[in-house]
Amino acid sequence: MKIAMVGTGYVGLVSGVCFSDFGHEVVCIDKDPRKIEMLMRGEVPIYEPGLEAVMARNVAAGRLSFSGDLAAAVAGADAVFIAVGTPTRRGDGHADLSYVMAAAEEIANALTGYCVIVTKSTVPVGTNRQVAEVVSKANPSAEFDVASNPEFLREGAAIDDFMRPDRVVVGVESERARAVMADIYRPLFLREFPIVYTDLESAEMIKYAANAFLAAKITFINEMAMLCEKVGADIKAVSKGMGLDGRIGNKFLHAGPGYGGSCFPKDTNALARIGQDHASPCAITETVIEVNDRVKRRMVDKLVDLCGGSVNGKTVAVLGVTFKPNTDDMREAPALTIVPALVGGGAKVRVIDPQGRREGEHLLPGVDWVEDPYAAATGADALVILTEWNEFRALDLAQLAQSMATPRLADLRNIYPPEDVRQAGFEAYVAVGRRGFGLGS
Ligand SMILES: NC(=O)c1ccc[n+]([C@@H]2O[C@H](COP(=O)([O-])OP(=O)(O)OC[C@H]3O[C@@H](n4cnc5c(N)ncnc54)[C@H](O)[C@@H]3O)[C@@H](O)[C@H]2O)c1
């Protein structure tokens, strides 16, 4: 199959690379010339484990290329995927569809024969029909179908998720479009990964419902964590005891500083708006958004408590700022709430992140970037573990405690058992959903 991928960000690039690995001929398009130049030089503009090797292999095989010329890539394509951003629209929480509709119009003008226009971006119910209208209006003689093919990959595990998905969801309305989509995903079908064919609206809903459910699961455990702290329970034990129930499952049951990232915040907001617009409020999702904001803000209170009531004049070392490990993505990361609050409170903040610096430097003004956790801790008044990169999972706690001015630890990912922290020489400790010690000192 000949495929054009419009939008070469986290989703477009991974999808394009993986489709080429399936054996299809793929051109990835982006309107950001710097991105395309980098890709043409063989450089990967994002951090995603394993991506570079699969990309290089398919470029070398002549199946994968990068271009800024949308018209040339779309001409003669069997399918054109729209994988542009759908961020939260300023002011009202809706998904901003301007990039999707602009892409649809450009695609319309470049069509040369029958083609399936596939929306991979996460879009509200009804968007695929709107895309069809935009295309027909821009090019009344265009021969095309639309298809909804929401993406479920996780940053940090994107290649594996794409190649070994729990399921692929395809919303189509014609047999012809279905046949094209079946050809594209044939390698997965042959390996018996489930492919769910449905209508456009259901496909669009599946993506929002799935993300809202996962965000609710995380938020539920974060709320339980707050209660555990009050009643003296340990959320780690509670999560384990709950997660062993097959109906609940142990995934997304790790308490932490609140969900962030490129998807959950904007998708929960968009779903809440969709519900309101259709006079069918998604009350659970609305509450999830509210509780998650509270959870993030509560982390700041924890750090202030850890520093004895004020962070003013204190040196705080923050380990990890990306919204999760194995990505350089900073979108809606809890660090964007927590670090500015520390800086605003008068703290001197040192930050270390294995991949977050490139993005984080613009987003976190007034912090010092360091390369090594031990250097970050030296002379500091508090150490905060914010993102659970592997690099931060086996630290020499005693060495850290010894080098700090006041050895205080906020383990916001519950990596280290409190007994180990105490034994290592820390005088104060807070975590999420378990009792801390040494507070108020
Ligand atoms: N990031 C994820 O983990 C993830 C997972 C599943 C679904 N999604 C969804 O996929 C979509 C894309 O997300 P992303 O994280 O890849 O976004 P992104 O911001 O990383 O990438 C979007 C890219 O589209 C390009 N673009 C915008 N308009 C264009 C146009 N008219 N022509 C060519 N290029 C254009 C931008 O320059 C950018 O490079 C969103 O709807 C998102 O919700 C994301």
The ligand as an SDF file (V2000), in Angstrom:
LIG
                    3D

 44 48  0  0  0  0  0  0  0  0999 V2000
    1.3030   11.3420   21.9080 N   0  0  0  0  0  0  0  0  0  0  0  0
    0.6290   10.2490   22.2210 C   0  0  0  0  0  0  0  0  0  0  0  0
    1.0460    9.4500   23.0690 O   0  0  0  0  0  0  0  0  0  0  0  0
   -0.6850    9.9500   21.5550 C   0  0  0  0  0  0  0  0  0  0  0  0
   -1.2570    8.6660   21.6970 C   0  0  0  0  0  0  0  0  0  0  0  0
   -2.4640    8.3980   21.0660 C   0  0  0  0  0  0  0  0  0  0  0  0
   -3.0960    9.3770   20.3300 C   0  0  0  0  0  0  0  0  0  0  0  0
   -2.5280   10.6280   20.1970 N   0  0  0  0  0  0  0  0  0  0  0  0
   -3.2180   11.6290   19.3950 C   0  0  0  0  0  0  0  0  0  0  0  0
   -2.5300   11.7500   18.1480 O   0  0  0  0  0  0  0  0  0  0  0  0
   -2.5760   13.1030   17.6850 C   0  0  0  0  0  0  0  0  0  0  0  0
   -1.1740   13.6240   17.4480 C   0  0  0  0  0  0  0  0  0  0  0  0
   -0.4940   13.6480   18.6950 O   0  0  0  0  0  0  0  0  0  0  0  0
    1.0820   13.8290   18.7940 P   0  0  0  0  0  0  0  0  0  0  0  0
    1.4490   13.6420   20.2110 O   0  0  0  0  0  0  0  0  0  0  0  0
    1.7460   12.9940   17.7480 O   0  0  0  0  0  0  0  0  0  0  0  0
    1.2170   15.3920   18.3790 O   0  0  0  0  0  0  0  0  0  0  0  0
    2.5170   16.2080   17.9930 P   0  0  0  0  0  0  0  0  0  0  0  0
    2.2450   17.5990   18.3860 O   0  0  0  0  0  0  0  0  0  0  0  0
    3.7340   15.4940   18.5060 O   0  0  0  0  0  0  0  0  0  0  0  0
    2.5850   16.1120   16.3900 O   0  0  0  0  0  0  0  0  0  0  0  0
    1.7020   16.7380   15.5230 C   0  0  0  0  0  0  0  0  0  0  0  0
    2.5000   17.1170   14.2670 C   0  0  0  0  0  0  0  0  0  0  0  0
    1.5920   17.5310   13.2470 O   0  0  0  0  0  0  0  0  0  0  0  0
    2.2280   18.5550   12.4970 C   0  0  0  0  0  0  0  0  0  0  0  0
    1.2000   19.2460   11.7190 N   0  0  0  0  0  0  0  0  0  0  0  0
    0.1750   20.0120   12.1660 C   0  0  0  0  0  0  0  0  0  0  0  0
   -0.5780   20.4370   11.1330 N   0  0  0  0  0  0  0  0  0  0  0  0
   -0.0370   19.9090   10.0140 C   0  0  0  0  0  0  0  0  0  0  0  0
   -0.3710   19.9800    8.6260 C   0  0  0  0  0  0  0  0  0  0  0  0
   -1.4330   20.6560    8.1770 N   0  0  0  0  0  0  0  0  0  0  0  0
    0.4140   19.3280    7.7440 N   0  0  0  0  0  0  0  0  0  0  0  0
    1.4920   18.6310    8.1760 C   0  0  0  0  0  0  0  0  0  0  0  0
    1.8480   18.5330    9.4820 N   0  0  0  0  0  0  0  0  0  0  0  0
    1.0980   19.1650   10.3810 C   0  0  0  0  0  0  0  0  0  0  0  0
    2.9290   19.3820   13.5550 C   0  0  0  0  0  0  0  0  0  0  0  0
    3.9470   20.1880   13.0010 O   0  0  0  0  0  0  0  0  0  0  0  0
    3.4530   18.2770   14.4840 C   0  0  0  0  0  0  0  0  0  0  0  0
    4.7610   17.8810   14.1290 O   0  0  0  0  0  0  0  0  0  0  0  0
   -3.3640   13.8700   18.7610 C   0  0  0  0  0  0  0  0  0  0  0  0
   -4.7070   13.9460   18.3820 O   0  0  0  0  0  0  0  0  0  0  0  0
   -3.2010   13.0100   19.9840 C   0  0  0  0  0  0  0  0  0  0  0  0
   -4.2680   13.1590   20.8720 O   0  0  0  0  0  0  0  0  0  0  0  0
   -1.3370   10.9180   20.8050 C   0  0  0  0  0  0  0  0  0  0  0  0
  1  2  1  0
  2  3  2  0
  2  4  1  0
  4  5  1  0
  4 44  2  0
  5  6  2  0
  6  7  1  0
  7  8  2  0
  8  9  1  0
  8 44  1  0
  9 10  1  0
  9 42  1  0
 10 11  1  0
 11 12  1  0
 11 40  1  0
 12 13  1  0
 13 14  1  0
 14 15  2  0
 14 16  1  0
 14 17  1  0
 17 18  1  0
 18 19  2  0
 18 20  1  0
 18 21  1  0
 21 22  1  0
 22 23  1  0
 23 24  1  0
 23 38  1  0
 24 25  1  0
 25 26  1  0
 25 36  1  0
 26 27  1  0
 26 35  1  0
 27 28  2  0
 28 29  1  0
 29 30  1  0
 29 35  2  0
 30 31  1  0
 30 32  2  0
 32 33  1  0
 33 34  2  0
 34 35  1  0
 36 37  1  0
 36 38  1  0
 38 39  1  0
 40 41  1  0
 40 42  1  0
 42 43  1  0
M  CHG  2   8   1  16  -1
M  END
$$$$
